[in-house]
């Protein structure tokens, strides 16, 4: 069942076996858009777990069992075998997730869930399989938590689209508490569109239902959501919004618009551009109903329709996306261009954090200080 594969030159390395398997899944997913994959649970084998271990962040904080990656590595072979045995024997249980709160740009707290190392490994192997399938389905204008599609690529693509497209209105939207409100039943139904493996689905359900240990010692048993910080969460979030937003926008919204329409989504942050105001207003009202159907809601105070046209630069309107402020302006040659700059809110926070860092590190030797300073300035 979980046997190794031999090559002409000897035993293949785990990463080679996994890459070959994932490439085969990806090719099939690309070729057969409605195919439902079976036997995925068996793909989480020794090779997949070993590769997953190599790819997890070893410096991340420990989970509820207080075992760090460094401590886990001391008995790595036996630990990997123990995980594998529990999966084969259907005895695997997801441990509770440790919740910590980090401060957001607006001063509010964002809850992060930290799984134990063993769960991180299995989640990474599972996420790799889902990624191989869904990367063939995700739309081009979906960014975030995807290979070679980071925030810089998203901003560059959006800038180009607005610069050369015929758009006059922007709908900037914010989903209230997205990760905490993902509906489990809907998510499982979405996964079943591509996955026909009960054990694989059951594995994902275990992480969705895993208890959450808060900082005050209280235990929460979630009925919705997937913890931010979990390795499996980003791909599940992208799958959810692929069905809720992306294909709906392309298959229904764009087709019913009188003019051009464009969606750019980075994880749960997105903006939509429209040529005509009536299309933007219609989408705004449709969006609320669409999200409500899947257990989500708009943050109305952060959702707006903005006039954004090269022919109305005098309005001096702008919008923010992924930490950048975007507005129409004029180049030195007198041409209309999209101008970008770091959002004022983000810049103020960066300066505040940088000032604090300088005060905390001013007693270091200059050689060490400059090395750290350069790394910090590079980001």
N, C-alpha and C positions, 0 to 999 in steps of 0.2 A: 504493500500500500504506500509506504513512504520510502521506498528503496532509492538508493543513489544511482546515478547514471554514469556509465563508463564511456570514455572516449578512446580514440586510437592512441592518444598520448598518455593515457592514464585516467584517473578519476577527475571528472570535471569539478571546478570550483563551484561553491554554492551560488555565488552571484551570477555565474554563467548559466546555471540551470534555471534560476529564477527568471533571468532576463529572457531566455529562450521561451519559457512558458508564458510570460507576460506579453511578449511580442506576438505569440500565437493567438492569445486572447484578443489583443488589440486588433490584429488583422481580421479576425472573424467578426468582431464588433463593428468594424468599419465596413465590411462587406455585406453583412446581414443586419440591417438596422432594427429589425424587429425580433431578432433571435434572443431567446431567454436561456442564459447559461446555466448548465447543470454541473455538478461535481466540483464546484469552486472550493468547498470546505476542504477537500483533499489537497488543494493547492497550498494550503498553509502547512507546509511540511518543514523538515529540519533545515533545508536550504533557505526557504522563505524566512524562517525565524532568525537564522543566522544573518541574513542580509538585513533584516529589519533591525536587529541589534546594532549592526554597523551604522545604520542611518538615523537612529534616535539621538537626541541631544543628551550627551553624557553629563553636561553641566547643569541640567535642569534640577529643580528641587525634588525632594523625595515625596512619595505619597503617604497614605495613612500608615503603612507598615514601617516608615522611616528608613527604608533601605535605599541608599543612593546607588547610582549606576556603578560607582567605583567599588562599592561593597558587593554588588551583584556580580561584577566581573571576576571577583576572586574565586568564584566557583561556577564560572560561566557555562562550561560544558554540561555539568549536572543540572544547572538551572534551566538551560534550554531543553534538555531531555525531559525534565519534570513538566515543563509547559506542554511539550509535545505529547507526553503520555496522557496528560489531562484532556487534551483535545481529542486524541484518538479514543480514549475511554469515555468520552462525553461527560467528563467530570469537571470540566473547566468552569470556574465561577469568577465573574468580575467582582473585584473588591470595590469598596467605597472610594469615592473621589474626594480628595481633600480640597476644600474651597478656600481661596485667599482672595482678597480684594486689592486691586491696584487703582491708583488715581488716574482719571481720565483728564483730557485737556480742559474740560469745563469744570473740573474740581469734583465731579461726582465719582463714584466708585464703580469699577467694572469687576464682576466676579469671574475668577478663573478657576477651572477645575484641574487638579493635578492627579492623574492616575498613578498607580504603583508601576514600577519598572516592568514587571511581567505583563501587565495589561498594555503598556505602551508598545511592547514588542509585538504582541498579537494584533493590536490595532494598526500598527504600521504595516504589517504583512497584509492585513485585510484591506487597508486603504490603497495599497499598491494594486491589488486586484481590481478594486472598484475604479481606480484611476485608469487602468488599462482599458476598461470597458467604456467609461463615460467620457473620456477624453475624445472619443470618436463621435460623441453625441453633442457635447457642449458647443454653443455657438461661438463665433469668432469674437464677438463683443463682450464676452464674459471673461473677467480677469480675477486674479486673487486666488492664492492657494493652488495655482496651476503651474506646470512647468513652463518656464520662460515667458510668463505673462504676469509680471509684477506691476507695481503701481506706476513705475516710470513708463512702461510700455502702454499702460492704460491712458495715462495723461497725454502721451505723444499721439496716440491714435485718436483720442477725442479732439485734441487741438486741430489735427489735420482735417477731421470730419467737419468740424464747425467752420474752419477757415475756408474750405472749398465747397461745402454743401450749401443748400438753400434753406437755412433755418433762421427763424426769427423769435422763437420762444423756447424757454428751458423750463422743464418741470424738475425741480430738485426735491427728492423725497427721502424720508427717513422712516425705517420700519422700527416700531417701538419694541425694544427687547427681543430682537429676532431670535437669537440663539436659545433664549429661555422659553420661547413660545412655539417652537416647531412641533407640529402635531404628529405624535408617534404613528398613529394609524395611517394617516395620509402618507407619511414618509415610507412606511413599509409597503403600501400599495404602489408607490412610485418605484421602489427598488424591485418589486416583482415584475415591473415592465421589462426588466432586463435580467433578472435573477430567478432561476427556477431550482433553488436548492434550499430546502427547509432548514438544514443544519447551519448553513451560512447566514440565513436570515435570523435564525434563533440566536446566533452569536452576536449579531448587531443589536438585537433586542436586549441582551444582557447588559450591554453598555448603556443603552438608553434608560434602563430601569435601575441601574446601579445607584445605591444610596449616596448622598452627598453629606460629607462631614463639614459643618461650618466651623468658623474660628472659635465660636463660643461653646463648641461641643455638641450642639444640636444636630440631629440627623434628619435630613429631608429625603423623602422618597418621591422622586419626580414623576409626574404624569405627562408632562410635556417637556420639550427642550432637549438640547444636547450640550454638555458643558464646554464653554470656551476654554481652550487649553488642552482638551483631549485630542489626541492625534487623529482620531477618526472623524472628529467634528467638522473640520473644514470641507472634506469631500461630501459628507452628508448634507451640509448646508448648501453646497453648490448644486447637488442633485435636487434638493428641495426647491430652490429658486429657479433651477432650469425648467422645472415643470410649472411652477406657480407663475413665474414672470417671463422668462426668456422666450419659450416657444409660444406662449400666449401672445406676447407682444408681436412676434414675427407672424404668427399664423392668423391673428385676429385684428389687433390694433392697427398695424401697418396697412393691412388690406382695406380697412375701413376709413383710412385717412384720405383727405382730399389732396394733401401735399406730402412732402418728404417727412419721414419720421425716423428717429435713430435712438437706440438704447445703448448705453455704456454702463456695465455693471461690474463692480469690484466687490466680491463677496456680497455683503448685504447693503453696501452703499451703491447707489445708482443715480444717474441723471438721464433724462430723455429730452431730445430736441425735436421741435416741430416747426414746420414752415408757417402753418396757420394757427391763429389763436384758438379758433373753435375746436381744432383737433387736440390742442393742448388741454383745453378745458374739459373736453369729453373724456380724454384719457384720465385726467385727474379724478373725475367722478367714478369712472369704471374701475380705477385702481383700488379705491377703498373697498368696493364690493368684492373684487377679486381676492384681495388679501384676507378679508373677513371670512371668505369661504374656507380658507385653509388655516384658520386660527390666528391670523396675523392682523396687525392694525398699524395704521400710519400715525406717526407723531405729527399731529396737525400743525403745531407751532413751528416745526422744522420743514414742512412741506409747502412749497410755493410755486407759483407760475411767474416766471420772470421774462420781461421783454428783453430780448438779446439779439440786436441786429446791427450790422455794419452801417445801416442807413439811419440808425437812431443812436449814434455814439453820444450825442448830447445828453441822453438820459443817464449816462455814466453808470449803467447797471452792471453788476457783477454777480458771480456765484462761486461757491467754494466746492471743491471736489478733491478728496484725497490729500488734504493739506495745502492745496494750491488755490489761489484766487484768480479767476479768469474773467477778462473783460475785453471789449473791442477797443482798439487804439489805432494810431497811425505810425508807420515806420518813418525812419529818417528820410526815406525816399518818397514819402507821401502816400504810401500804399496802406490799405486797410489790413490790419493783422490782429490775431488773437494774442493778447499780452498775458503773461503768467507771472505770478510772484507768490512767494510763500504767504499763506494766509496770516493775517495780523495776529490772530489768536495763537496760532502755532509758533509764530516768531517770538511773541512775548514769552511764551512758556519756555522755549528753547533758550532764550537769553537769561531767564530766571534760573533755569537748571544749570546753565553754564557758569553763571556767577557763583552759584552755590558750590559747584564742583571746584572752581578756582580757590575759594576760601578754604575748602576742606583739604586741598592738596598743595597749598602754598609752601608747606615745609619740606616738600620733596626736593631731591637734588635736581638741578636744571636739566641734566641729560635725560633722566627718567621722566621728568615732568613734560618736556617737549615731545618725547616719544608718545606719551599718553595723549597729549594735547592734539598732536597731528592726527592720531587715530580717531579722536573724538570729533574733530572738525570734518574729517572725511565721512563720518557717520558710520 
